[in-house]
Amino acid sequence: MNLLVTGGAGFIGSNFILHVLKKYPKYTIVNFDKLTYAGNTKNLSGTDKNLNYFFIQGDIADAKLVKKIIQKYSLTHIVNFAAETHVDRSITDPDAFIQTNVVGTHSLLKCALEARVKRFLHISTDEVYGALGKTGSFTEKIPLSPRSPYAASKAAGDHLVFSYFHTYKLPALITRSSNNYGPRQYPEKLIPLFIKNLLANKKVPLYATGGNIRDWLYVLDNCEALDLVLHTGRLGEVYNIGGECEKTNKEVAMMILAELGKSASFIQYVADRPGHDFRYSLNTKKIQSELGWKPKMPFKRGIHETVEWYKQLS
Ligand SMILES: NC(=O)c1ccc[n+]([C@@H]2O[C@H](COP(=O)([O-])OP(=O)(O)OC[C@H]3O[C@@H](n4cnc5c(N)ncnc54)[C@H](O)[C@@H]3O)[C@@H](O)[C@H]2O)c1
């Protein structure tokens, strides 16, 4: 397989590339990344020795460059991680989200179609489904109801992907995962930000009372799921990928504090995010029954591994 991974210098993309390089040493991988603030080639240090791995800096909206790269490396498969990903930033600067997550995704789809790639795996999020109350969970069949500019831009990308599947028969499929955590994440989202602050003896900002609920998925469990979907998922389908690990933000904060031996006095309650979705939860029966995947990492151990990774950086 000759694989184009977009956004491969970011959090999930870099973990995915490391997973693929280890498991499939014969694959060619081109990591195509714009290197925004969230991308970091150090996430992949050591891979430059691998003769099958290539890094190219570029924007997925740059069709000319994307076409050239696909041709040069005879790329047959695309996994599109490239995106603007932080909800808070989408509230203050939505334009960048529309540009990459909608316009960029569309440009990439056109290139994929022209190059007749064998598979286009688009990486999406549970946030496209909207918010839940205290009960229930989203199946893949729920109509999309995004509520933040980030979620809306991802939903638009998802609709474009399936429009290319239905209209032009592009062999595409989509995954929607819950909140990932683990090594190699830029420290602005809850878990890495809290770890970074606490390692520097600083307080951690918790929205409102910390009662919002998210499902947490260890990034390497996600990479195994993505590997399965890329190789064996049914075209034209969506696969939810969840960690079966729902926690309030306060519970997550308390676990990180405990891991680092700090008290609750390090929590600083701050004004809530505008339109803050209360809860996300995914029904993952489809990927479990069709592809035999299940999350493996217990949350406490995953937090320990993540803290250890950030410790060696500081
Ligand atoms: N992190 C999560 O918890 C989570 C959960 C569900 C879905 N997702 C989705 O997974 C994907 C990856 O998320 P992440 O957390 O690794 O993101 P990230 O913010 O860590 O990394 C995004 C990467 O994309 C690159 N990029 C941004 N714009 C680009 C462009 N125009 N062209 C090429 N590269 C560009 C950045 O430089 C960066 O390396 C995203 O599509 C995101 O929506 C993330």
Ligand as a Chemical Component Dictionary entry (heavy atoms), coordinates in Angstrom:
data_LIG
# 
_chem_comp.id                   LIG 
_chem_comp.type                 NON-POLYMER 
_chem_comp.pdbx_formal_charge   0 
_chem_comp.three_letter_code    LIG 
# 
loop_
_chem_comp_atom.comp_id 
_chem_comp_atom.atom_id 
_chem_comp_atom.alt_atom_id 
_chem_comp_atom.type_symbol 
_chem_comp_atom.charge 
_chem_comp_atom.model_Cartn_x 
_chem_comp_atom.model_Cartn_y 
_chem_comp_atom.model_Cartn_z 
_chem_comp_atom.pdbx_ordinal 
LIG N1  N1  N 0  -8.130  14.898 19.041 1  
LIG C1  C1  C 0  -9.323  14.363 19.195 2  
LIG O1  O1  O 0  -9.746  14.083 20.322 3  
LIG C2  C2  C 0  -10.186 14.056 17.995 4  
LIG C3  C3  C 0  -11.395 13.377 18.222 5  
LIG C4  C4  C 0  -12.184 13.056 17.114 6  
LIG C5  C5  C 0  -11.766 13.379 15.844 7  
LIG N2  N2  N 1  -10.598 14.058 15.661 8  
LIG C6  C6  C 0  -10.215 14.366 14.278 9  
LIG O2  O2  O 0  -8.994  13.691 14.028 10 
LIG C7  C7  C 0  -8.177  14.446 13.134 11 
LIG C8  C8  C 0  -6.817  14.681 13.747 12 
LIG O3  O3  O 0  -6.991  15.336 15.008 13 
LIG P1  P1  P 0  -5.752  15.719 15.921 14 
LIG O4  O4  O 0  -6.248  15.836 17.307 15 
LIG O5  O5  O -1 -4.619  14.817 15.606 16 
LIG O6  O6  O 0  -5.441  17.160 15.365 17 
LIG P2  P2  P 0  -4.174  18.101 15.572 18 
LIG O7  O7  O 0  -4.731  19.474 15.726 19 
LIG O8  O8  O 0  -3.277  17.557 16.632 20 
LIG O9  O9  O 0  -3.392  17.965 14.191 21 
LIG C9  C9  C 0  -3.898  18.432 12.982 22 
LIG C10 C10 C 0  -2.776  18.356 11.982 23 
LIG O10 O10 O 0  -3.282  18.806 10.706 24 
LIG C11 C11 C 0  -2.337  19.706 10.131 25 
LIG N3  N3  N 0  -3.073  20.617 9.256  26 
LIG C12 C12 C 0  -3.956  21.587 9.620  27 
LIG N4  N4  N 0  -4.418  22.215 8.522  28 
LIG C13 C13 C 0  -3.840  21.616 7.444  29 
LIG C14 C14 C 0  -3.923  21.817 6.047  30 
LIG N5  N5  N 0  -4.712  22.770 5.525  31 
LIG N6  N6  N 0  -3.200  21.024 5.227  32 
LIG C15 C15 C 0  -2.375  20.051 5.745  33 
LIG N7  N7  N 0  -2.247  19.840 7.068  34 
LIG C16 C16 C 0  -2.972  20.606 7.920  35 
LIG C17 C17 C 0  -1.701  20.404 11.315 36 
LIG O11 O11 O 0  -0.442  20.969 10.994 37 
LIG C18 C18 C 0  -1.586  19.262 12.319 38 
LIG O12 O12 O 0  -0.383  18.553 12.160 39 
LIG C19 C19 C 0  -8.941  15.742 12.859 40 
LIG O13 O13 O 0  -9.593  15.615 11.618 41 
LIG C20 C20 C 0  -9.947  15.821 13.981 42 
LIG O14 O14 O 0  -11.117 16.490 13.589 43 
LIG C21 C21 C 0  -9.806  14.407 16.702 44 
# 
loop_
_chem_comp_bond.comp_id 
_chem_comp_bond.atom_id_1 
_chem_comp_bond.atom_id_2 
_chem_comp_bond.value_order 
_chem_comp_bond.pdbx_ordinal 
LIG N1  C1  SING 1  
LIG C1  O1  DOUB 2  
LIG C1  C2  SING 3  
LIG C2  C3  SING 4  
LIG C2  C21 DOUB 5  
LIG C3  C4  DOUB 6  
LIG C4  C5  SING 7  
LIG C5  N2  DOUB 8  
LIG N2  C6  SING 9  
LIG N2  C21 SING 10 
LIG C6  O2  SING 11 
LIG C6  C20 SING 12 
LIG O2  C7  SING 13 
LIG C7  C8  SING 14 
LIG C7  C19 SING 15 
LIG C8  O3  SING 16 
LIG O3  P1  SING 17 
LIG P1  O4  DOUB 18 
LIG P1  O5  SING 19 
LIG P1  O6  SING 20 
LIG O6  P2  SING 21 
LIG P2  O7  DOUB 22 
LIG P2  O8  SING 23 
LIG P2  O9  SING 24 
LIG O9  C9  SING 25 
LIG C9  C10 SING 26 
LIG C10 O10 SING 27 
LIG C10 C18 SING 28 
LIG O10 C11 SING 29 
LIG C11 N3  SING 30 
LIG C11 C17 SING 31 
LIG N3  C12 SING 32 
LIG N3  C16 SING 33 
LIG C12 N4  DOUB 34 
LIG N4  C13 SING 35 
LIG C13 C14 SING 36 
LIG C13 C16 DOUB 37 
LIG C14 N5  SING 38 
LIG C14 N6  DOUB 39 
LIG N6  C15 SING 40 
LIG C15 N7  DOUB 41 
LIG N7  C16 SING 42 
LIG C17 O11 SING 43 
LIG C17 C18 SING 44 
LIG C18 O12 SING 45 
LIG C19 O13 SING 46 
LIG C19 C20 SING 47 
LIG C20 O14 SING 48 
# 
